[in-house]
Amino acid sequence: MDQTHISSQFDADLEDIRTRMLQMGGLVEQQVRAAIAIYADSNLGHQETIKATEVRINQMEIELDDRCTHLIVRRQPAAGDLRLVMAIVKTITDLERIGDEADKIARYAISMQERGQVHLPGFSDIHIAASTAVSMLKDALDAFARLDVSMAGNIVLQDKHIDNEFRSVLRQLITFMMEDPRTISTALDIIWIAKAIERIGDHAQNIAEYVIFVAKGTDVRHASKETLEQAVAS
């Protein structure tokens, strides 16, 4: 009976940690959407929301790290349970870093608005990259919630698309700067925003890889497309 009670308590503690991690993910997703809205819609009303959310995200990172450490020390989980705890610890770090990237997007967007030039004529590709990154983050969190390996595999493969979008944005902006030096300041800010969006996609990919690791016990970081597909299918 004592062992059963201990096991049940461990399961409850672990599930509560995972639930809190997903709540943190929801806050991070909101923060990313708010930061992109500042750039896309010149909506400075999101500025205070982003600052407040950043504080909450940092607090949750510290709290969840502490709870995971205590869970490992007290319960000494093994096999699948240990993989899940370690994946949660890593995901927490990725989520906090996504929050940092969202803060960068907001700061550069505000800097652009203060100079009075928010967009470059005929330039819209960054919106495609932003939409892809937000979708990847949302899907990665959904995949973690359900330990959906198929969805996680699709997210890992999708990261190539956002990398291609970033390179396309970079080429266009270099062209703008060469043709009209007056656009250099704005173009540089947009490049940093695009880079932050690419990094959000990278972190979403990391989270998806953790899902595969938890569910299959296979580390697919840096794996080839064929190895990834085999891991997902097995």
C-alpha positions as CSV (number, residue, x, y, z in Angstrom):
1,M,0.0,0.0,0.0
2,D,2.8,2.4,0.9
3,Q,4.5,1.8,-2.5
4,T,1.2,2.3,-4.3
5,H,0.7,5.6,-2.5
6,I,4.2,6.7,-3.4
7,S,3.7,5.8,-7.0
8,S,0.4,7.6,-7.2
9,Q,1.8,10.7,-5.6
10,F,4.8,10.7,-8.0
11,D,2.4,10.5,-11.0
12,A,0.3,13.3,-9.6
13,D,3.4,15.5,-9.0
14,L,4.7,14.8,-12.5
15,E,1.4,15.5,-14.2
16,D,1.1,18.8,-12.2
17,I,4.5,19.9,-13.4
18,R,3.7,19.0,-17.0
19,T,0.4,21.0,-16.7
20,R,2.3,24.0,-15.4
21,M,4.9,23.7,-18.1
22,L,2.1,23.8,-20.8
23,Q,0.6,26.8,-19.0
24,M,4.0,28.5,-19.3
25,G,3.9,27.6,-23.0
26,G,0.6,29.2,-23.4
27,L,1.9,32.4,-21.9
28,V,5.0,32.3,-24.2
29,E,2.7,31.8,-27.2
30,Q,0.7,34.9,-26.2
31,Q,3.9,36.9,-25.8
32,V,5.1,36.0,-29.3
33,R,1.7,36.9,-30.8
34,A,1.7,40.2,-29.0
35,A,5.3,41.0,-30.1
36,I,4.5,40.3,-33.7
37,A,1.4,42.5,-33.4
38,I,3.5,45.4,-32.4
39,Y,5.5,45.0,-35.6
40,A,2.6,44.1,-37.9
41,D,0.0,46.5,-36.6
42,S,2.0,49.2,-34.9
43,N,0.0,48.3,-31.8
44,L,2.0,49.6,-28.8
45,G,-0.8,48.6,-26.5
46,H,0.8,45.2,-26.2
47,Q,4.0,46.6,-24.8
48,E,3.0,46.5,-21.1
49,T,1.5,43.0,-21.6
50,I,4.8,41.7,-22.9
51,K,6.7,43.1,-19.9
52,A,4.3,41.7,-17.4
53,T,4.2,38.3,-19.2
54,E,8.0,38.2,-19.3
55,V,8.1,38.5,-15.5
56,R,5.6,35.7,-15.1
57,I,7.5,33.4,-17.5
58,N,10.8,34.0,-15.6
59,Q,9.1,33.2,-12.3
60,M,7.6,30.0,-13.8
61,E,11.0,28.9,-15.1
62,I,12.6,29.1,-11.7
63,E,9.6,27.4,-10.0
64,L,9.4,24.5,-12.4
65,D,13.2,24.0,-12.5
66,D,13.1,23.7,-8.7
67,R,10.1,21.3,-8.7
68,C,11.8,19.1,-11.3
69,T,15.0,19.0,-9.3
70,H,13.2,18.0,-6.1
71,L,11.2,15.4,-7.9
72,I,14.3,13.7,-9.3
73,V,16.0,13.8,-5.9
74,R,13.0,12.5,-3.9
75,R,11.6,10.0,-6.4
76,Q,14.6,9.0,-8.5
77,P,12.5,8.3,-11.6
78,A,13.7,5.8,-14.2
79,A,13.1,5.0,-17.9
80,G,10.2,6.8,-19.4
81,D,9.4,8.9,-16.3
82,L,13.0,10.2,-16.2
83,R,12.9,11.0,-19.9
84,L,9.7,13.0,-19.4
85,V,11.2,14.9,-16.4
86,M,14.3,15.7,-18.4
87,A,12.3,16.7,-21.5
88,I,10.2,19.1,-19.3
89,V,13.4,20.7,-17.9
90,K,14.7,21.3,-21.4
91,T,11.4,22.5,-22.7
92,I,11.2,25.1,-19.9
93,T,14.5,26.5,-21.0
94,D,13.4,26.7,-24.6
95,L,10.2,28.4,-23.6
96,E,12.0,31.0,-21.6
97,R,14.3,31.7,-24.5
98,I,11.4,32.0,-26.9
99,G,10.1,34.6,-24.5
100,D,13.4,36.4,-24.8
101,E,13.1,36.4,-28.6
102,A,9.6,37.8,-28.4
103,D,11.0,40.6,-26.2
104,K,13.6,41.3,-28.9
105,I,10.9,41.5,-31.6
106,A,9.0,44.0,-29.6
107,R,12.0,46.2,-28.9
108,Y,13.1,46.3,-32.5
109,A,9.5,47.0,-33.7
110,I,9.2,49.9,-31.2
111,S,12.6,51.3,-32.3
112,M,11.3,51.3,-35.9
113,Q,8.1,53.1,-34.9
114,E,10.1,55.7,-33.0
115,R,12.0,56.5,-36.2
116,G,8.7,56.8,-38.1
117,Q,9.3,54.1,-40.7
118,V,7.6,50.8,-39.8
119,H,7.5,49.0,-43.1
120,L,9.4,48.9,-46.4
121,P,7.3,49.3,-49.5
122,G,6.5,45.9,-51.1
123,F,8.0,43.9,-48.3
124,S,5.8,41.4,-46.6
125,D,7.6,38.0,-46.4
126,I,8.4,38.4,-42.7
127,H,4.7,37.9,-42.0
128,I,4.9,34.5,-43.6
129,A,7.9,33.5,-41.4
130,A,6.1,34.9,-38.3
131,S,3.0,32.9,-39.0
132,T,5.0,29.7,-39.5
133,A,6.9,30.2,-36.3
134,V,3.8,30.8,-34.2
135,S,2.1,27.7,-35.8
136,M,5.2,25.6,-35.0
137,L,5.2,26.7,-31.4
138,K,1.5,26.0,-30.9
139,D,1.8,22.6,-32.6
140,A,4.9,21.7,-30.5
141,L,3.0,22.4,-27.3
142,D,0.0,20.4,-28.5
143,A,2.3,17.5,-29.4
144,F,3.8,17.6,-26.0
145,A,0.4,17.7,-24.3
146,R,-0.6,14.5,-26.2
147,L,2.9,13.0,-26.8
148,D,1.9,13.0,-30.5
149,V,5.0,11.6,-32.2
150,S,3.6,12.1,-35.7
151,M,2.8,15.8,-35.1
152,A,6.3,16.3,-33.5
153,G,8.0,14.7,-36.6
154,N,6.1,17.1,-38.9
155,I,7.3,20.1,-36.8
156,V,10.9,19.0,-37.0
157,L,10.7,18.8,-40.8
158,Q,8.9,22.1,-41.0
159,D,11.8,24.0,-39.5
160,K,13.5,23.8,-42.9
161,H,10.7,26.0,-44.2
162,I,11.3,28.8,-41.7
163,D,15.0,28.7,-42.4
164,N,14.3,29.2,-46.1
165,E,11.9,32.1,-45.2
166,F,14.7,33.8,-43.2
167,R,17.1,33.5,-46.1
168,S,14.5,34.9,-48.5
169,V,13.9,37.8,-46.1
170,L,17.6,38.5,-45.8
171,R,18.2,38.5,-49.6
172,Q,15.3,41.0,-50.1
173,L,16.5,43.3,-47.3
174,I,20.1,43.4,-48.6
175,T,18.6,44.4,-52.0
176,F,16.6,47.2,-50.3
177,M,19.7,48.5,-48.5
178,M,21.9,48.4,-51.7
179,E,19.3,50.3,-53.8
180,D,18.4,52.9,-51.2
181,P,20.8,53.6,-48.2
182,R,18.0,55.4,-46.4
183,T,16.4,52.1,-45.7
184,I,19.4,50.7,-43.9
185,S,18.3,51.4,-40.3
186,T,14.8,49.9,-40.8
187,A,16.1,47.0,-42.8
188,L,18.6,46.1,-40.1
189,D,15.9,46.1,-37.5
190,I,13.7,43.9,-39.6
191,I,16.7,41.5,-40.1
192,W,17.0,41.2,-36.3
193,I,13.2,40.6,-36.0
194,A,13.5,37.9,-38.7
195,K,16.4,36.3,-36.9
196,A,14.4,36.2,-33.7
197,I,11.5,34.6,-35.5
198,E,13.9,32.0,-36.9
199,R,15.1,31.3,-33.4
200,I,11.6,30.8,-32.2
201,G,11.2,28.1,-34.9
202,D,14.4,26.5,-33.7
203,H,13.2,26.3,-30.2
204,A,9.8,24.9,-31.3
205,Q,11.7,22.2,-33.2
206,N,13.7,21.4,-30.0
207,I,10.4,20.9,-28.1
208,A,9.1,18.6,-30.9
209,E,12.4,16.6,-30.7
210,Y,11.8,16.2,-26.9
211,V,8.4,14.7,-27.6
212,I,9.9,12.0,-29.8
213,F,12.6,11.3,-27.2
214,V,10.0,10.9,-24.4
215,A,7.7,8.7,-26.5
216,K,10.2,6.6,-28.4
217,G,13.4,6.9,-26.4
218,T,15.2,8.0,-29.5
219,D,17.3,11.2,-29.6
220,V,16.7,12.7,-33.1
221,R,18.7,15.9,-32.6
222,H,20.9,16.4,-35.7
223,A,19.4,13.3,-37.3
224,S,18.8,12.9,-41.0
225,K,15.3,13.0,-42.5
226,E,15.4,9.2,-43.0
227,T,16.4,8.6,-39.4
228,L,13.7,10.9,-38.1
229,E,11.0,9.2,-40.2
230,Q,12.2,5.8,-39.0
231,A,12.0,6.9,-35.3
232,V,8.5,8.3,-35.8
233,A,7.3,5.2,-37.7
234,S,8.7,2.6,-35.3
